[in-house]
């Protein structure tokens, strides 16, 4: 079963959840068993906090959902709840996910693991995989200090086998035999990889899950185009908390300011999100000084929460009056640094989600010439949520989609993802995993540089794959979304604080 975490949680809530405070007050519903109580309580929370609570029928039977464990039973219930509210634009549920039909795209339950990576601590292999063709699986990034780095993995290396099994796709869906086998291997504490270097030589190595400190700034540099324009390139892997990310972000943007860059290219192609405070901070570096103090975005909760009608949530948190009102959930730009940019270029894929999409959406109306999106259609999640502890020992955290984030123009219309090249042809291009980040000949970056010099995307870029049909594009996009579930945290963790009640 997939567990997409894409988009927003509340930062302080998520981290408090991770601590697993055993003194939290018990759930509102008492059942004949602990699982019955949790299933009934989950339903009550959904009827109170869920953004689309009005579509949940009163005849819904929480105890009819089961699984191989309490966690899977609860997730099965969430999956059912998530499919009731239909998006009139598509006719599908708002939480419909093509890669996992019938399962929730946004809402989920976990055992408290979600907050770890956004805090700046990696507890994984330190690398990620991506398909560039149905028979071509590549290492797409490697984090410094990780096991993958110590085993000399490099972005662009071709993976020819995982635990001695074939990696060739047949369908690209969650039931594809290759993806099933790879995801099983990624769930283990170690994984055997057979890799091929660019020179054609091969080697086999074993990578283990280890603990390490995450540096979210993969690379930054300043390049000069053929026409003499200075371009800042900024590759950002995930929105860790500002405490962890701020020094590295400052270092990059101070370098851009010192070089007096004319344009900026932000590479978010694998960034599934993280802390909203960090997304806001980067936006404040990029926004013009003239927008200081103006609206960046607003979060809209359901009418019950805005009216203060939340008796069950009040058993978990001390909630100030008006906490969920629109006025208290409108966020302003606070300009940082001396950059005065008129536009921004974003490099994206189907793995770009949540806080990444929030950054793009917030800057679109704030920059005089808007933003340009290059790559593949993003994941699509303009909604967010905060964690609710569940269980008599708060052993689980429930994240139900609870608010929609709209930019200053009132836009949040990317449930199906942000589409590259909506204004200019040629920006819809496959990821070029054969080149390193910041390489000026890498397909997506080359597209941006070409546009900066010539005003079009027509001739720039080197692609590793020429797709002949939309179905092939979708197959690879869906396959890579499936891989993302096992490879990295994805979500957008907000900064507002609620104080948990104790017995």
URDA-V159659 format. One record per pair of residues at least 24 apart in sequence whose ideal C-beta (glycine too) atoms are under 7 Angstrom apart, sorted by sequence separation. I is the first residue (numbers start at 0). GAP is how many residues later the second one is. D is the distance in whole Angstrom. If there is no record, write none. Layout:
BEGIN
i:I gap:GAP d:D
i:I gap:GAP d:D
END
This chain:
BEGIN
i:38 gap:24 d:5
i:78 gap:24 d:5
i:121 gap:24 d:6
i:215 gap:24 d:5
i:231 gap:24 d:4
i:342 gap:24 d:5
i:356 gap:24 d:6
i:55 gap:25 d:6
i:78 gap:25 d:5
i:81 gap:25 d:5
i:341 gap:25 d:6
i:345 gap:25 d:6
i:347 gap:25 d:6
i:352 gap:25 d:7
i:38 gap:26 d:7
i:77 gap:26 d:5
i:126 gap:26 d:5
i:213 gap:26 d:6
i:299 gap:26 d:7
i:340 gap:26 d:6
i:341 gap:26 d:5
i:342 gap:26 d:4
i:348 gap:26 d:5
i:349 gap:26 d:5
i:351 gap:26 d:4
i:352 gap:26 d:4
i:35 gap:27 d:6
i:341 gap:27 d:5
i:342 gap:27 d:6
i:343 gap:27 d:5
i:344 gap:27 d:5
i:345 gap:27 d:5
i:346 gap:27 d:5
i:347 gap:27 d:4
i:348 gap:27 d:5
i:349 gap:27 d:6
i:351 gap:27 d:6
i:353 gap:27 d:5
i:55 gap:28 d:6
i:162 gap:28 d:7
i:163 gap:28 d:7
i:297 gap:28 d:6
i:342 gap:28 d:7
i:345 gap:28 d:7
i:346 gap:28 d:5
i:347 gap:28 d:7
i:349 gap:28 d:7
i:350 gap:28 d:7
i:352 gap:28 d:6
i:54 gap:29 d:4
i:77 gap:29 d:5
i:161 gap:29 d:7
i:162 gap:29 d:5
i:215 gap:29 d:5
i:229 gap:29 d:6
i:231 gap:29 d:4
i:342 gap:29 d:7
i:344 gap:29 d:6
i:349 gap:29 d:6
i:54 gap:30 d:4
i:77 gap:30 d:6
i:128 gap:30 d:6
i:136 gap:30 d:4
i:213 gap:30 d:7
i:229 gap:30 d:7
i:230 gap:30 d:6
i:233 gap:30 d:7
i:235 gap:30 d:7
i:298 gap:30 d:4
i:347 gap:30 d:5
i:381 gap:30 d:4
i:425 gap:30 d:7
i:426 gap:30 d:5
i:431 gap:30 d:6
i:433 gap:30 d:5
i:49 gap:31 d:7
i:77 gap:31 d:6
i:161 gap:31 d:6
i:216 gap:31 d:4
i:229 gap:31 d:5
i:230 gap:31 d:7
i:235 gap:31 d:7
i:297 gap:31 d:6
i:425 gap:31 d:3
i:431 gap:31 d:6
i:432 gap:31 d:6
i:37 gap:32 d:7
i:41 gap:32 d:6
i:215 gap:32 d:7
i:216 gap:32 d:7
i:219 gap:32 d:4
i:229 gap:32 d:5
i:230 gap:32 d:5
i:231 gap:32 d:5
i:232 gap:32 d:5
i:233 gap:32 d:5
i:234 gap:32 d:4
i:235 gap:32 d:6
i:248 gap:32 d:7
i:252 gap:32 d:5
i:297 gap:32 d:4
i:381 gap:32 d:6
i:423 gap:32 d:6
i:424 gap:32 d:7
i:425 gap:32 d:5
i:428 gap:32 d:6
i:431 gap:32 d:5
i:51 gap:33 d:3
i:74 gap:33 d:6
i:134 gap:33 d:5
i:160 gap:33 d:4
i:214 gap:33 d:6
i:221 gap:33 d:7
i:228 gap:33 d:5
i:233 gap:33 d:7
i:236 gap:33 d:7
i:237 gap:33 d:6
i:241 gap:33 d:6
i:244 gap:33 d:5
i:248 gap:33 d:6
i:332 gap:33 d:7
i:381 gap:33 d:6
i:423 gap:33 d:6
i:429 gap:33 d:5
i:38 gap:34 d:7
i:74 gap:34 d:5
i:133 gap:34 d:6
i:158 gap:34 d:6
i:159 gap:34 d:5
i:221 gap:34 d:7
i:228 gap:34 d:6
i:230 gap:34 d:6
i:232 gap:34 d:7
i:236 gap:34 d:6
i:237 gap:34 d:7
i:238 gap:34 d:6
i:239 gap:34 d:6
i:240 gap:34 d:5
i:296 gap:34 d:6
i:379 gap:34 d:5
i:428 gap:34 d:6
i:429 gap:34 d:7
i:34 gap:35 d:5
i:38 gap:35 d:7
i:41 gap:35 d:6
i:45 gap:35 d:5
i:73 gap:35 d:5
i:133 gap:35 d:4
i:159 gap:35 d:7
i:216 gap:35 d:6
i:219 gap:35 d:6
i:235 gap:35 d:6
i:238 gap:35 d:3
i:239 gap:35 d:6
i:241 gap:35 d:5
i:245 gap:35 d:7
i:294 gap:35 d:6
i:295 gap:35 d:5
i:379 gap:35 d:5
i:429 gap:35 d:5
i:37 gap:36 d:6
i:158 gap:36 d:6
i:159 gap:36 d:6
i:237 gap:36 d:5
i:238 gap:36 d:5
i:241 gap:36 d:5
i:295 gap:36 d:6
i:379 gap:36 d:5
i:420 gap:36 d:7
i:157 gap:37 d:7
i:221 gap:37 d:4
i:240 gap:37 d:7
i:294 gap:37 d:6
i:295 gap:37 d:5
i:379 gap:37 d:4
i:429 gap:37 d:7
i:34 gap:38 d:6
i:38 gap:38 d:6
i:70 gap:38 d:6
i:130 gap:38 d:6
i:156 gap:38 d:5
i:157 gap:38 d:4
i:239 gap:38 d:7
i:293 gap:38 d:7
i:378 gap:38 d:6
i:156 gap:39 d:7
i:221 gap:39 d:6
i:238 gap:39 d:4
i:241 gap:39 d:6
i:292 gap:39 d:6
i:293 gap:39 d:6
i:377 gap:39 d:4
i:70 gap:40 d:7
i:156 gap:40 d:6
i:238 gap:40 d:5
i:292 gap:40 d:7
i:376 gap:40 d:4
i:377 gap:40 d:4
i:291 gap:41 d:6
i:376 gap:41 d:7
i:51 gap:42 d:6
i:155 gap:42 d:7
i:290 gap:42 d:5
i:291 gap:42 d:7
i:364 gap:42 d:6
i:365 gap:42 d:7
i:376 gap:42 d:5
i:291 gap:43 d:4
i:363 gap:43 d:6
i:364 gap:43 d:5
i:376 gap:43 d:7
i:364 gap:44 d:4
i:375 gap:44 d:7
i:361 gap:45 d:5
i:372 gap:45 d:6
i:374 gap:45 d:5
i:286 gap:46 d:5
i:288 gap:46 d:5
i:360 gap:46 d:5
i:373 gap:46 d:5
i:357 gap:47 d:6
i:372 gap:47 d:4
i:286 gap:48 d:6
i:283 gap:49 d:6
i:283 gap:50 d:5
i:360 gap:50 d:7
i:279 gap:51 d:7
i:283 gap:51 d:6
i:284 gap:51 d:5
i:288 gap:51 d:7
i:283 gap:52 d:4
i:284 gap:52 d:5
i:287 gap:52 d:6
i:375 gap:52 d:7
i:285 gap:53 d:7
i:287 gap:53 d:7
i:360 gap:53 d:7
i:373 gap:53 d:5
i:150 gap:54 d:5
i:284 gap:54 d:6
i:372 gap:54 d:7
i:374 gap:54 d:6
i:280 gap:55 d:7
i:285 gap:55 d:6
i:371 gap:55 d:7
i:373 gap:55 d:7
i:375 gap:55 d:7
i:150 gap:56 d:5
i:374 gap:56 d:7
i:356 gap:57 d:6
i:285 gap:58 d:6
i:359 gap:58 d:6
i:147 gap:59 d:5
i:146 gap:60 d:5
i:146 gap:61 d:5
i:296 gap:61 d:7
i:356 gap:61 d:6
i:146 gap:63 d:5
i:145 gap:64 d:6
i:296 gap:65 d:5
i:124 gap:66 d:6
i:145 gap:66 d:5
i:295 gap:66 d:5
i:144 gap:67 d:4
i:144 gap:68 d:6
i:374 gap:69 d:5
i:347 gap:70 d:7
i:373 gap:70 d:5
i:0 gap:71 d:7
i:142 gap:71 d:6
i:143 gap:71 d:6
i:315 gap:72 d:6
i:347 gap:72 d:7
i:315 gap:73 d:6
i:373 gap:73 d:5
i:0 gap:74 d:7
i:98 gap:74 d:7
i:99 gap:74 d:6
i:373 gap:74 d:6
i:98 gap:75 d:6
i:290 gap:75 d:5
i:278 gap:76 d:4
i:282 gap:76 d:6
i:286 gap:76 d:7
i:140 gap:77 d:6
i:263 gap:77 d:6
i:281 gap:77 d:6
i:285 gap:77 d:6
i:265 gap:78 d:6
i:267 gap:78 d:6
i:268 gap:78 d:5
i:267 gap:79 d:7
i:268 gap:79 d:6
i:269 gap:79 d:7
i:271 gap:79 d:6
i:275 gap:79 d:6
i:278 gap:79 d:5
i:282 gap:79 d:5
i:286 gap:79 d:5
i:371 gap:79 d:7
i:126 gap:80 d:7
i:256 gap:80 d:6
i:263 gap:80 d:5
i:264 gap:80 d:5
i:265 gap:80 d:5
i:266 gap:80 d:4
i:267 gap:80 d:6
i:268 gap:80 d:5
i:272 gap:80 d:5
i:274 gap:80 d:7
i:278 gap:80 d:5
i:282 gap:80 d:6
i:287 gap:80 d:7
i:256 gap:81 d:5
i:269 gap:81 d:5
i:270 gap:81 d:6
i:271 gap:81 d:5
i:272 gap:81 d:3
i:273 gap:81 d:5
i:124 gap:82 d:5
i:256 gap:82 d:6
i:264 gap:82 d:7
i:268 gap:82 d:7
i:271 gap:82 d:6
i:272 gap:82 d:4
i:275 gap:82 d:7
i:348 gap:82 d:5
i:255 gap:83 d:6
i:268 gap:83 d:6
i:272 gap:83 d:6
i:124 gap:84 d:6
i:252 gap:84 d:5
i:267 gap:84 d:5
i:123 gap:85 d:6
i:270 gap:85 d:4
i:298 gap:85 d:7
i:122 gap:86 d:6
i:125 gap:86 d:7
i:252 gap:86 d:7
i:122 gap:88 d:5
i:267 gap:88 d:4
i:121 gap:89 d:7
i:120 gap:90 d:6
i:121 gap:90 d:5
i:19 gap:92 d:5
i:120 gap:92 d:7
i:121 gap:92 d:5
i:3 gap:93 d:7
i:119 gap:93 d:6
i:120 gap:93 d:7
i:17 gap:94 d:5
i:119 gap:94 d:5
i:16 gap:95 d:5
i:140 gap:96 d:7
i:17 gap:97 d:4
i:116 gap:97 d:7
i:346 gap:97 d:4
i:1 gap:98 d:5
i:16 gap:98 d:7
i:17 gap:98 d:7
i:346 gap:98 d:7
i:6 gap:99 d:6
i:5 gap:100 d:6
i:13 gap:100 d:6
i:14 gap:100 d:5
i:1 gap:101 d:6
i:3 gap:101 d:6
i:13 gap:101 d:4
i:300 gap:101 d:6
i:346 gap:101 d:7
i:375 gap:101 d:6
i:0 gap:102 d:7
i:300 gap:102 d:5
i:378 gap:102 d:7
i:4 gap:103 d:6
i:299 gap:103 d:6
i:344 gap:103 d:4
i:14 gap:104 d:7
i:298 gap:104 d:4
i:299 gap:104 d:5
i:2 gap:105 d:6
i:8 gap:105 d:7
i:268 gap:106 d:6
i:298 gap:106 d:5
i:299 gap:106 d:7
i:296 gap:108 d:5
i:297 gap:108 d:5
i:383 gap:108 d:6
i:385 gap:108 d:7
i:4 gap:109 d:6
i:296 gap:109 d:6
i:296 gap:110 d:5
i:383 gap:110 d:6
i:295 gap:112 d:7
i:294 gap:113 d:4
i:293 gap:114 d:7
i:238 gap:116 d:4
i:119 gap:120 d:5
i:116 gap:121 d:7
i:117 gap:121 d:7
i:118 gap:121 d:7
i:119 gap:121 d:6
i:117 gap:122 d:5
i:118 gap:122 d:6
i:117 gap:123 d:6
i:119 gap:124 d:3
i:118 gap:125 d:7
i:349 gap:127 d:4
i:140 gap:129 d:6
i:350 gap:129 d:6
i:139 gap:130 d:6
i:349 gap:130 d:6
i:350 gap:130 d:7
i:348 gap:131 d:7
i:349 gap:131 d:5
i:350 gap:133 d:5
i:357 gap:134 d:6
i:353 gap:136 d:6
i:352 gap:137 d:6
i:353 gap:137 d:6
i:354 gap:137 d:4
i:353 gap:138 d:4
i:127 gap:142 d:6
i:117 gap:156 d:4
i:117 gap:157 d:5
i:268 gap:162 d:6
i:266 gap:170 d:6
i:1 gap:172 d:6
i:268 gap:175 d:7
i:318 gap:179 d:6
i:264 gap:180 d:6
i:316 gap:181 d:4
i:317 gap:181 d:4
i:316 gap:182 d:6
i:264 gap:183 d:5
i:316 gap:183 d:6
i:317 gap:183 d:6
i:315 gap:184 d:6
i:316 gap:184 d:6
i:315 gap:185 d:6
i:262 gap:189 d:5
i:234 gap:202 d:5
i:234 gap:203 d:7
i:232 gap:205 d:5
i:232 gap:212 d:7
i:271 gap:212 d:6
i:271 gap:216 d:6
i:275 gap:216 d:6
i:220 gap:217 d:5
i:222 gap:217 d:6
i:271 gap:217 d:7
i:272 gap:217 d:6
i:273 gap:217 d:7
i:275 gap:217 d:6
i:218 gap:218 d:4
i:230 gap:218 d:7
i:271 gap:218 d:3
i:272 gap:218 d:5
i:273 gap:218 d:7
i:274 gap:218 d:5
i:275 gap:218 d:5
i:276 gap:218 d:4
i:217 gap:219 d:5
i:218 gap:219 d:5
i:272 gap:219 d:4
i:273 gap:219 d:6
i:275 gap:219 d:6
i:230 gap:221 d:6
i:228 gap:223 d:6
i:224 gap:224 d:6
i:226 gap:226 d:5
i:224 gap:227 d:6
i:225 gap:227 d:6
i:224 gap:228 d:5
i:10 gap:230 d:7
i:52 gap:249 d:6
i:237 gap:250 d:7
i:50 gap:251 d:6
i:52 gap:251 d:7
i:237 gap:251 d:7
i:47 gap:256 d:6
i:48 gap:256 d:7
i:48 gap:261 d:7
i:47 gap:262 d:6
i:10 gap:264 d:6
i:47 gap:264 d:5
i:48 gap:264 d:6
i:47 gap:265 d:6
i:5 gap:266 d:6
i:6 gap:266 d:6
i:10 gap:266 d:6
i:5 gap:267 d:7
i:44 gap:267 d:6
i:7 gap:268 d:7
i:43 gap:268 d:5
i:105 gap:275 d:6
i:105 gap:277 d:6
i:155 gap:277 d:6
i:154 gap:278 d:7
i:155 gap:278 d:5
i:155 gap:279 d:7
i:155 gap:280 d:7
i:154 gap:281 d:6
i:154 gap:282 d:7
i:27 gap:284 d:5
i:110 gap:284 d:7
i:110 gap:285 d:6
i:111 gap:285 d:6
i:109 gap:286 d:7
i:27 gap:287 d:6
i:108 gap:287 d:5
i:109 gap:287 d:6
i:108 gap:288 d:7
i:108 gap:289 d:5
i:24 gap:290 d:5
i:24 gap:291 d:6
i:107 gap:291 d:6
i:23 gap:292 d:7
i:106 gap:292 d:6
i:106 gap:293 d:5
i:139 gap:293 d:5
i:106 gap:294 d:5
i:105 gap:295 d:5
i:137 gap:295 d:4
i:131 gap:298 d:7
i:131 gap:299 d:7
i:186 gap:299 d:6
i:178 gap:300 d:6
i:185 gap:300 d:4
i:129 gap:301 d:7
i:131 gap:301 d:5
i:181 gap:301 d:7
i:185 gap:301 d:7
i:129 gap:303 d:6
i:171 gap:303 d:4
i:175 gap:303 d:7
i:178 gap:303 d:5
i:182 gap:303 d:5
i:171 gap:304 d:6
i:172 gap:305 d:6
i:94 gap:306 d:7
i:168 gap:306 d:7
i:171 gap:306 d:5
i:171 gap:307 d:4
i:173 gap:308 d:5
i:168 gap:310 d:6
i:93 gap:321 d:6
i:73 gap:322 d:7
i:70 gap:325 d:7
i:89 gap:326 d:7
i:86 gap:328 d:6
i:50 gap:332 d:6
i:131 gap:332 d:5
i:132 gap:332 d:5
i:131 gap:333 d:5
i:44 gap:343 d:6
i:130 gap:345 d:5
i:6 gap:346 d:7
i:7 gap:346 d:6
i:5 gap:347 d:4
i:6 gap:347 d:4
i:5 gap:348 d:5
i:41 gap:348 d:6
i:130 gap:348 d:5
i:40 gap:349 d:6
i:130 gap:349 d:6
i:49 gap:350 d:5
i:50 gap:350 d:5
i:129 gap:350 d:5
i:48 gap:351 d:6
i:49 gap:351 d:7
i:50 gap:351 d:5
i:37 gap:352 d:6
i:49 gap:352 d:7
i:50 gap:352 d:6
i:37 gap:353 d:6
i:44 gap:353 d:6
i:48 gap:353 d:5
i:50 gap:353 d:7
i:129 gap:353 d:7
i:45 gap:354 d:6
i:128 gap:354 d:6
i:44 gap:355 d:7
i:41 gap:356 d:6
i:33 gap:358 d:6
i:128 gap:358 d:7
i:127 gap:359 d:4
i:127 gap:360 d:6
i:26 gap:363 d:6
i:23 gap:365 d:5
i:25 gap:366 d:5
i:16 gap:370 d:4
i:23 gap:370 d:4
i:21 gap:371 d:5
i:116 gap:371 d:7
i:117 gap:371 d:6
i:16 gap:372 d:6
i:21 gap:372 d:7
i:116 gap:372 d:4
i:5 gap:373 d:6
i:12 gap:373 d:5
i:13 gap:373 d:5
i:20 gap:373 d:6
i:6 gap:374 d:4
i:12 gap:374 d:5
i:19 gap:374 d:6
i:5 gap:375 d:5
i:8 gap:375 d:7
i:113 gap:375 d:6
i:117 gap:375 d:5
i:6 gap:376 d:6
i:7 gap:376 d:2
i:8 gap:376 d:6
i:9 gap:376 d:4
i:6 gap:377 d:5
i:7 gap:377 d:6
i:8 gap:377 d:6
i:9 gap:377 d:7
i:113 gap:377 d:6
i:8 gap:378 d:6
i:98 gap:379 d:4
i:16 gap:380 d:4
i:97 gap:380 d:6
i:98 gap:382 d:5
i:98 gap:383 d:6
i:8 gap:390 d:6
i:7 gap:397 d:7
i:23 gap:476 d:6
i:24 gap:476 d:5
i:23 gap:478 d:7
i:24 gap:478 d:6
i:13 gap:479 d:5
i:20 gap:479 d:6
i:22 gap:479 d:4
i:1 gap:480 d:7
i:22 gap:480 d:5
i:3 gap:481 d:6
i:2 gap:482 d:6
i:8 gap:482 d:6
i:10 gap:482 d:5
i:1 gap:483 d:5
i:7 gap:483 d:7
i:9 gap:483 d:7
i:10 gap:483 d:6
i:4 gap:484 d:6
i:5 gap:484 d:5
i:6 gap:484 d:6
i:7 gap:484 d:4
i:8 gap:484 d:5
i:9 gap:484 d:4
i:10 gap:484 d:5
i:11 gap:484 d:7
i:15 gap:484 d:6
i:4 gap:485 d:5
i:5 gap:485 d:6
i:6 gap:485 d:5
i:7 gap:485 d:7
i:8 gap:485 d:6
i:11 gap:485 d:4
i:12 gap:485 d:6
i:3 gap:486 d:7
i:4 gap:486 d:4
i:7 gap:486 d:6
i:9 gap:486 d:5
END
